[in-house]
């Protein structure tokens, strides 16, 4: 037997390894070092940024992109145009950008930019900086980019800016030149028009110099508390230099953004929890809100404890709740929220924004493409956490999401959840889709697979995919494996379309010593069906009809007295079931008794009220 040349063998091995790399999972990584100074007199930021960028992809990169978010706050920008042309503009934005003067706009200017010490060619188009590399970045290699930049902090309009409605001086979010994400779908270069974000997993080392009267809170761990004070350390231990300015040094490991806020009138409280998490509360020195912010602290601690048990443990050692911004907005290790309003509202928004630490902060799906995987998952979890926090014990904590979803389900302008976040034709449809149809998606999924499968699988999803930017298919496979079901039909129809659910009890007939029940699928979206029969003596029996496409069925405890029936093919609009109970012994029959399904017409879901009889094409169902 002839021997193959060693060079051919090595080439063959290299091709196999490259194939595995191309087919396997990968993601980019970055290391930021920034030193910035904010001049509180003219609201300008001058700074330097060193960014080490690791190309873990199988592709050679000839250019890279940065987001320059502050550039959106200029008359004529895409954010300005979109806000003035959409039929239901966000009231916080409206036409305010158009009216900004030169000293009120936002901007980010690049003074110098080098790759590995050498100049590069670059250009700016609104909120996007395009950089042509002087040396292509090969797979498995890294490049270091050094940048000097100047920014002007805009008047606060949307999330970022200065002097918000509650008097907070600076909400510094989307404030630095930020490397765009590159993944298996290519570069994520969506311009900033006010919606969502996506970023590279990074380590941040940030030094911020500002007037010494200001207190800062935000992402990361403060490295020099003994110089800073400001609530980070007891006053007696502070060794502050005699200067009109202070430099705050923060480290934020393995996050995909860095945000902060600053104000000279902030109060800073730290609550150390029993489970090793330091909660920071940073809010204006205002007697009208102080009581609520102090009461909030124990609720926030309990909320984190509930989420740790229900959805997976928060991995960082710090989280900050900061008054700022324009309502509520999540960032890694922190949120900026409005400080006024009712105590219940303050708790609710804090729970919601802190839950984003799991779905925006750690799972970090591409929010532009899948906003419902962040907002919808967070909204669903919020319902369950508040239910537990306030001991409500609701049968379906997410019932409010169903109510909101029904408001647009039959709207002629309704769009599917798969619509890119920026391209929804109205803010109303975007919001209900992302938050409420997204939450309903999970609520119904727990109905399909069973709560005993669903909640452990949610934790499995979190631990498997955190720090990895999962897609809908990644989540689907976790659920399918946990439930031993095919769920492709549900993901495809609910996410990618606008088909609606409507089942009804069409007929209830006496059949010798039995009762014939004909259930009708009126809507185009199929679902497994549960029917609760209550007898005259108030005893109950449940009948469960799986969907044929599921190729599996939900488990029930013996206490529910449930009979499993034949699966229902979606091609048959009606299902005929003979139940071994005489009709005169039946008090009522109800479909979906716990209200877990987004059925659009509940008037036909119960007996004794039934529809008119007509000739039907039905599937002959049987009890197992």
N, C-alpha and C positions, 0 to 999 in steps of 0.2 A: 504494500500500500504506500502510495506516495505521500510525503509530508507537505502540508500547505505552508507557504511562507509565513513566518511570524508576523510580518506586517499586515497580511490579509486577516489573520486571526485577530490582531489588535483592532483592525478597522471594523471587523464584524462585531466585536464586543462593544466598541464605541457607539456603533449604530444602534445596538440593542439598548444601551444605557440612555442614549438620546431619545429613543422611542419611549422608554419608560418615563423620562422626564417630561416629554411632551404630553403623555397621557395621564400623568399623575397630578396631584394637587401641588400648587406653588403659590406664593404670594410675595410681593415686594416688601422691602423694609427700608426705613430711613432713620437717621440720627440727626436731630436738630440741636445746634448750639446757637443761641441768640442773645445778643446784648442790645437792649433798646433803652431809649430815654424818651419820656413823655413830658413835653413842655406844657404845663397846665395854663399858661398864659395865651399861647396861640394854638393849642390843641394839635400840635404836630409831633409825630413820632419819628425819630431818627434811629437807625439800627443797622446792625450787621448780623448776617446769618451764615453759619457754616452748616451745610447739609451733606451728610454722607449718605449716598443712595445706593442700595444693594439691588442689583438686577438678578433676581432669582427665577426669572422667566426663561423659557427656552429660546427667546427671541433676542436678536441684536437690535438695540435701540439707537437710532440715529438722531433722535430729538426727544426732549422732555417738555412737559407743560407744568406751569404753576397757575393757581387761582389767585387773582387779585380782587378780592371781594369788595373792598371799599370803593372800587371804581364804579360799582352799580349805583352809588348814591350821587349821580350827576344827571342834570337835565338831558334828556334824549337817550339815556341808557336803555338797555333792554328791559330792566326792571321797571323803569319809569314808563316806558311805552306799554308794557304788559299791564301794569296797574291801571293805566288810563284807558285801555281798550277792552279789558275783560268786563263782562256784563255785571259782575258783582264784586267790585274791587274791595280789597281789605281796607277797612276804614282807617287803620293805622297808617296806611300808605297813601291811598287815593292819588291826588295830584301834588302831594307835598314835595316830591323829589324835583318836579318841574320848577318849583318856586324857590329852590335853594340858591343862595347867593354864593359868590366865589369863596368866601370864608366859612361857608356852612357845608359845602359839598364834601364828599369823601374822595380820597385818591390814594393810590400807591404808585410811587415812581421808583424805578430801578436806576440807581446811580452807577454801579459797576456789577459785573457778573463774570465769574471765571469758572472753568472746569479744570480741576487738577492744576490750578495756578495759571492757566492760559485763558485769554479772552475768548468769548464765544459770541456768535451772532444771535441776536434775539429781537423779538418784536412784540408789541402789546396791542391786542384788539379787545377793547372793553375790559371784561374781567378775566381775560386769558393771556398769559405770557407764554409765548412759544420760544423755545431755546434750541437752536441747531448746534449739535455737539461737535466740538473740534476733533474728538476721538470717539468713534462708535463704542457704545457700552455693551460688551459681550456678555453672553449668559454666564452666570456665576461670578461676575466681576462687580466692582463698585467704582463709583466716581465721587469726588468731593466737589461740591459747588459752593463758592464763596460769593456772597452778595452784600452790597450796601444799598439801603433803600430809605426812602422818606415817605411818610404817610400823613394825611390829614384826617383826623377823626371827624366824621360827619355829625351834624345834628342828629340826635337819635330819632330814627324813623321806623326801622324794622330790625329788631334784635340788637344790632350794633349801634354804637354812637354815644354822643355826649348829652348830658342834661335831659334825662328822660322825664316822663310826665310826673314822676314822684320825686324829682329833684336829685336823682343819683347822677354823680358827675360823669362817670365813664363806665360804659358796658363794652368791654374790649373782647368782642367775639368776631370770628372771621377777620382778624386784624393784621395778619402777617402773610407774606407770600407763601402759599402752601402748595407743596408738590401734589399734582393730580395723581389719582390712582391708575395703575396699569394692571389689568388682569387678563384672564383668558378671552375676554370680549374686547380687548384693546384698551386704548386710553379713554378715561372718563373725563371728557372735556366739556361737560355741560356748562353753558354760561349761567351766571347767577341771576335768576329772575325772581328770587324770593322764596323758593320752595325748600329743597332738601340738600343733603351733603353726603359725600363719600370721601374716604381718606385712607392714606397708607398707615399701616401699623408702624409706630415710631417711638423713639425715646427722645424726650425733650429735656434740655438743660437751658433754662431761661433766666436771664438777669434783667430786671426792670428797674430803671432809675426814675424816681418821681419825687415831687415835693414831699418833705418829711411829715407834713401834716396829714397826708393821705394814708388810709388803710386799704390794703389790697387783699382780696380773696379770689380763689379760682382753682384751676386744675393743679395737681401736683402737691409735693411736700416742700414746705419752706425749709431751706438749708441753713439760714442764719438768724434764727429767732432771737438769739441773744443780742443782736445788733438792732433788730426791728422793734420788738415789743408789740405794740398795737393789738394786744389780746392773745398773741401767740405764746407769750411767756409772761410770768409775773413781773410786775414793774421793778421790783427790787433786784431782779437778776439781769436787767437790761444794761448792756454796755454799748450805748449808742454813740457813734461818732458825732462830734459837734459840727453839724452840717445842715444846710437848708434842704438838702436832698438825701434820700436813702436809696440804696440799691437792694432790692428784694431778689433773692436767689431761689428759684424753684426747680425741682426735678420731678418729671412725670414719666414713669416708665411704661412702655407698651400700651400706648393710647394712640388714637388717630386724630387728635386735635388738642389744642391748648387754648383755654379761655380764661379771662380774668375781669374783675371789676374793681373800681377804685373810687373812694369818696372820703372827704375830710371829716364827715360826721357819722361814720359807721360805728356801730357797736359790734363787738366780736365776742361771741360766746362759744365755748367748746364743751361738748358733752361726750364723755368717755363711756362707751357702752360696755355691757357685761361680756360681749363677744368680740372684743378687741378692735372695734371700729371707732375712730374719733369723728364725731359729727360737728362740723363748724357751722355756726349760724351768724351771718353778717348782714346787718340791717341798719336802717337809718335811726338816729337817736331822736325818736319821735314818740312822745308819750301816748299818742293815739293808737300806735301799733305794737308797742313794746310788750304788752300783756299777751297778745296773741302769739307773738314770736317766741315768747318764753314758754307758753303752753304747748306750742308746736313741737318742742324738742323731744318730749317723752313719746309723742305720737310718731315722730320720725324714727326714733329708736325701735319702737315696737313694729313699725312698718318694715324696716330692714330685716328684723328677726323673722317676720312672717314670710317675706319673700325668700330669704335664705332657705327656709324649710320647704316652701311650696315650689319654687322655680330654680333653685340653685344658689350657691353661696357667692356673695360679692367678694372679689379677690383682693381689692385694695384696702389699705388701712385708714383711709380718710374719705370723707364726702362733705361737700360744702353746699349749703343752701344760702343763696345770696340774693338780696333785694337788688333788682336791676332789670334791664331789658324792657320788654313791652307786653308782658303777660306771663309766659312760662316757656323756657327753652332749655333743652338739655345739652350738656357738654360732658366730656370725660371727667369723672370725679367731682362734678359740680353741676348746679343748675342756677340760672338767673330767673327770678320770678317777681311778679308784682307783690308789694308788701302790704297793700291795703286790702279792704274788703272783709268779708265775714271770716270767722275762724274756721267754719266748715269748708269754705272755699279754699282757704290757705292750706288746710290739711290735704284736701283733694288734689290740688295742683302740685303740692310737694310729693305726694305719693306717685302721681303720674310721672312727673319729671324725673324722680329718682329711679322709677322702674325703667326709664329709658337707659339707665346704666347697663341693664341686661341686654336689651334688644337693639338699641343704637350704639351703646358704648362697647359692648363685649361681643355680641354676635355680629353687629355692624354689617348688615346686608346693604347692598347698594340702594339707598333710599330713593334715588331718582327713578330707578326702574321698578322697585318694589316698596313703595312707601307704606303699604299695608303690613309688611313684615316687621316694620318698626312701630308705626302708630297703632295698627290694629292689635298687635300682640301686647303692646303696652296698655292699650285701653282695656283689653280683656283682663289682663292681670290686675289692673287698677280696680275693676269691679270686684274681683275676688278678694283682694287685699282689704279694700274698704269694708266689704261684707264681714271679714274676719275682725278687722280693727274695731268696728263699731258693733260687733256681735249681733248682726242682723239675721243671719242664718236663712237667707233667701233661698227658695227652691232653685231659681235660676238667677244668680247675681248679674248676669249679662243681659237680662231682659230689656234693659234700656237701649242697648245697641240694636236689638230687633226693632224696637219702636222707631228709632231714627232711620234704620235701613228702609223700613216700609215707606218712609216719606218720599223716597226717590225711586223705588223699585219699578214703578210703572210710569215714571216720568218719561216723556218723549225724548228728552235730551240726555237721558241716562247713558253713561259710558262704562265699559268694563273696568274692573280693578287693575287689569294689566296695562292700562294707559300710563304712559310715562308721566311722572308727577307734574312736570312743567306744562304738559300739553292738555290737561283737563280744560274744558271750555268754560268752566265756572269754578269758583272757590267752593261753592256749596257742594257740587258733585264730588270734587276732590276730597273735601273734608269728610263727607258721609261715607264715601268709598273707603278712604284710607283708615279712618278711625272706626266707624260703626259697622260697615260691611266686613272690614278686616276682623273686628272683634267677633262678629256673628260667624265668620268663617271658623274661628277656633271653637266657639260655643257649640256649633253644629258638629264639628269634628269630634268633640268630646261626647256628644250624643251618639254619633255613629260608632265610635270604637269603644265607648264606655269610659266613665271617669276613672275606673281602676286601672285602665291602660293608659289613658290620656295624660294624666298628671305625672306619673313616672317617666313617660316618654318625653314630656316637655323638659324634664330635668336632664334626661339622656341627650336630647337635642342640644341643650345649653352646654353641657360638659364636653360633648363631641365636637361642637362647631364654634365655641367661643374663640375669639381671635382669628377667625378664618373667613369671614364674609360669606356665609352660606346663601344659597339660592332656594327658590321654592322646591326644586327637585330634591335638594339635600334634606329639607325638612320632611318632604313626602316620604322619602325612603326610611327615615327614622320612624315615622308613624306606621308605615306599612309593616316594617319588621316587628315592631312592638305589638301590633294588633293582629298580625298574620292575615292581613286583608289587602285587596287591591283597592287603592284609593285614587287612582289616576282619573277616573270618571268625575270624582268630586272636585279635585284640584282644577281639572281642565274646564269644567262647566262653570264653576263658581267664580274662578279667578279670571278666566279668559272670555267670559260671555255675560249676557244680561238676562239669561233665562231665569224665570221665577218659579217658586214653589207654591202649589195650591193643591191640596188633597181634600176630598170631601166624602162623607158617608152618603152614597147615592140611594141605597135601598136597605131596608131591614125587613125581612120577610120570614114568616113562620114556615118551617119545613119539617113536617111531622113532629118529632119530639126535639127537633133542633131549631136553630135560627140561622138563616142565610143573611150574611152581610155583604153588600157590594160596595167596595171602596173605589172611588174614582180619582184618577190623576188628571187634574184639570190644567195645572201649570206644566211647563215644558222641562222643568228641572226635576229629575227623579231623586227620591230619598227613601231610605228604609222607613218603615212605618210601625208605630206602636199604637195599640188600641186597648183602652182600659174599659172593661165591662163591669158595671156595678149592679149587683142584684138587689132584689127588694129587701133582703135582710142586711144590706149594706156590706156584704162580703164582696171582694173584688178579684177579678181574674184579668191578667194582661196577656195580650196576643202580640207577638213580635214577628214582623214580616221583613226579613232582610232583602236587600236589593241584589238581584242576580249578579250584577257587575262586581259586587264586593268580594265574591269568592270566599266568604267567611261570614261570621256572625258575632254579635256582641254577647258577652257573658252576663248572666243575671244571677243574683243570689236566690236561694230557695225561698227567702222571705217574700219575694215579689210575686210568687205564684204565677210565673210566666210560662206560656206555651209557645214554643218556636214553630213557626209555620214555614211552608215552602217559600223559597226566594221568588221575588217578583221581577220578571223581565221588563225592562223599561219600554219595550215595544208594545206592550199590552196596556191600554189606557185604563182598564178596570181589573179589579181583583175580586174574585168571588170566594168567600170563606164560609164554611159551615161550622158553626161552633156548637158543641154538645150541651146547649142550654135552651130550654123552652122560652119562647119569646115573652110569654106572660110573666116570667120570673125576672125579666130584665128591667131595671129601673132606668139605666142610662148607658150609653156607649160614647166614649170620647176618644178622638184621635190626639196623639201627642199631649197626654195629660199634664206634663210638666212644662209645656210651652217652650220646648228647646229648638223647635224648627221655625224658620222664617216663612211660615204659611201666610199668604197674603189675604186670604178670606177665611176668617175664623168662624163665620156664621154657619158654615156647612160641615163643621168638624164634630158635631155632636148629634146624637139621637136622644129624644124622639123626633126632632125636626129633621126631615129628610127631603131630598129633591124629588122632582117629578120622574116617574119611571119612563124609560125609553129604551130602545134596543141598544145593547152594549156589546162591545168586544172585550171580553174579560179573560183573565187568567184564572184557571181553576186552582185555588190555593187549598192546601191541606195542612192540618196540624201534624207535627212529627211525633 
